[in-house]
Amino acid sequence: MYALALLVSAGTTAVTTGLPYFHLGAIEVGVPIQWFGMIVAVGVLIGAVPLRRYAEWHGVSDEHIRGLLTWIMISGFLGAHELDVIAYQWDRIGEATNVAPAGWWFLPAGLWPSNWPLVFRFWDGISSYGGFIGGAAGFAIYTWWKRLPVRMFADATVIGLLPAFSIGRIGCTVVSDHIGAAVADDRWYAFIAMNYPRKLNLAGLAEAYPGTSEFIRAWNLGLIELLYLIPVNAVILWLAFRPSKRMPAGFIAVLAGVLYAPVRFLLDFLRPEGTDPRIIGLTFAQWSSFLAIGAALYAASRILKSGEPATPVTRTSREAQARLRELLRDDEESQLKRANDQRAEADRKAAALAKARAERDAEVAEEIAAKAAAKAALAGEGAAKPVEAKPVEAEPAEAKPVAAKPAKPVEAKPDGVKPGAAKPAGSKNRKR
């Protein structure tokens, strides 16, 4: 009850006196972390949910979803800063900064992020239309590279971009950086204007509206745009996800442009010239809105003439999500079964290897035991029985043939003559 009474009191105060001024600053860690940037990051994360859901409903793979998101986010943030520098901070491009680095910084002071050139200080100023243009460039490059259906992917992109951008406008509201013209206190709509302190002279309000009052009631254009975008989000998401009477592919994207650009064109007339310089009488956002309206109307006429609705994989997005969950569950079960089978096969191979190793070890042990037993048996027999000497047989000498000498002839001797008594004449043994 106390919370309800507090809300009622705050609402009554706002209706009678306007909204109180508040501003969320930055957390300084060398690079200033803006609350606005953190809210934008949350918006990107939330916007990715309907984008993914719509894309999955139309059979887009997770690879293309992640690729599209990456290209759009990077090119979008780059375009948001660089075009903001060109359109709103051109006079600061050559500006040199000299911010003392933190104590833990060991590099030269010129390399401290706050001392980088403005074109590289991506956190120092962003433009919504710069983000749109940069994101569109990234979208065009990715769809051309992957040969994807442009119209269906354009719808998916806008379905994620619109909620993300709307949440970003919450960031603009809480940092109060989109200040508009003053609002008279007697206007019926003055209750949604914000009371800016005069002494702060934000956006030159004190100079543009001199007076003695403590506060100047003026538009918070971020809040006004947020209030307008809430019903636009509802219409776009309803048309995108309804299962029947579906619009031709690409129509959701051009419808978002047709609904947003004219209102942004009109709201920029409330911006002070000091914050949004004019180019031939119009702001950068107004010229961008003018071009966006023309391009959206031309694309809408062509889509309505020849376009056809994109074909989803199921009747409703909810059915697609249920099928995806079932497929993921089946895939997890199959992966678990595959892992269990692989583990069981590995265990079986390990058991077979261990068995083979044990059998081999047993065979080796038996062989070693047999050899030891045989050696022991041989050693026992040698100690009990002397070794019988075997006779060594002499090998017969090889008989050499002896040459027979010729026998001398025996001379017959006459009877009565003694051997050696007389020698025949002419004997070589004769004495002289």
Sequence and secondary structure as in RCSB ss.txt:
>XXXX:A:sequence
MYALALLVSAGTTAVTTGLPYFHLGAIEVGVPIQWFGMIVAVGVLIGAVPLRRYAEWHGVSDEHIRGLLTWIMIS
GFLGAHELDVIAYQWDRIGEATNVAPAGWWFLPAGLWPSNWPLVFRFWDGISSYGGFIGGAAGFAIYTWWKRLPV
RMFADATVIGLLPAFSIGRIGCTVVSDHIGAAVADDRWYAFIAMNYPRKLNLAGLAEAYPGTSEFIRAWNLGLIE
LLYLIPVNAVILWLAFRPSKRMPAGFIAVLAGVLYAPVRFLLDFLRPEGTDPRIIGLTFAQWSSFLAIGAALYAA
SRILKSGEPATPVTRTSREAQARLRELLRDDEESQLKRANDQRAEADRKAAALAKARAERDAEVAEEIAAKAAAK
AALAGEGAAKPVEAKPVEAEPAEAKPVAAKPAKPVEAKPDGVKPGAAKPAGSKNRKR
>XXXX:A:secstr
 HHHHHHHHHHHHHHHH EE     EEESSSEEEHHHHHHHHHHHHHHHHHHHHHHHTT  HHHHHHHHHHHHHH
HHHHHHHHHHHHH GGGTT        TT  S GGGSGGGS GGG TTS   HHHHHHHHHHHHHHHHHHHT  H
HHHHHHHHHHHHHHHHHHHHHHHHHT  EEEE  TTSTTGGGSEEEEGGG GGGHHHHS  S SEEEEEEHHHHH
HHHHHHHHHHHHHHHH SSS   TTHHHHHHHHHHHHHHHHHGGGS TTTS  BTTB HHHHHHHHHHHHHHHHH
HHHHHH      SSSSHHHHHHHHHHHHHHHHHHHHHHHHHHHHHHHHHHHHHHHHHHHHHHHHHHHHHHHHHHH
HHHHHHHHHS                             TT  TTS   TT TT   
